[in-house]
């Protein structure tokens, strides 16, 4: 079965004048469809940089990256943006809900941006609302919701377009322990019932434990690095290890 995420010798270097900082160093791993993978590491370990690269928010400096079978190196900025909208849902530590819109309108806006239409699969929306426990809170604005409720709305916003991948960056970072446990349970349940691949970045080992697998990062390196196997990608997409990504 073809993996949903393939990272092959990813590197990311930031430059400030003559100073270079390697945020990612030769990172390789794969994630299968429907898998829940937790990435843990201390601050500055490269977790967020990896998140931005997988999410198409920035380009790696070297290496190769495939998202749902698509080679990122072959895409221009417009194509990468389109793939990000269609294939990836984001959940951030800060809920980033628009304060003037209701919970429902925040979710619907995300659907329209990702799908290019306001037409909604009502049965899926109702199922998602029930799954996340927000059905009775849909007409409330963010200021009228608890932190845990806001994060569940943010998860619904990430899932509404049925992306192949959900990237969660410290999704419980702004929550107390009770709400953290509730959000993690909801994220795990949505992964199991909706069959979407989830990658969660966290510094909390207890939060990471809900995943199927835990990958560890330190100083820009993946300590659980996996040997790259190009076979699942097909013969026409065999990579060249270490090849620089242009642009």
Number of C-alpha atoms within 10 A of each C-alpha: 7 15 17 20 22 27 23 27 25 27 27 23 13 12 10 7 6 5 7 10 11 15 21 27 19 18 22 22 19 18 20 16 17 19 20 25 22 24 24 24 21 14 13 13 20 22 27 17 20 24 20 15 20 24 23 21 14 15 23 27 20 22 23 25 27 20 22 20 16 17 16 21 18 11 14 10 14 9 12 21 15 15 20 20 21 19 18 25 27 22 24 20 17 16 19 13 20 13 12 11 15 19 28 20 18 22 23 21 18 21 23 15 13 22 17 12 11 12 10 14 10 9 9 13 19 13 12 21 20 12 18 22 14 19 17 9 18 17 14 14 19 24 12 14 15 12 20 20 21 22 28 27 28 26 26 28 25 24 26 24 25 21 19 20 30 24 22 22 22 19 26 25 15 16 17 11 11 9 18 19 16 17 22 18 15 17 23 17 14 20 20 15 11 14 16 20 23 29 24 25 26 24 19 16 13 9 20 21 12 17 19 13 14 18 17 17 22 18 17 22 21 23 14 13 18 14 11 15 13 15 11 13 20 10 9 8 14 12 17 12 14 15 14 16 17 10 10
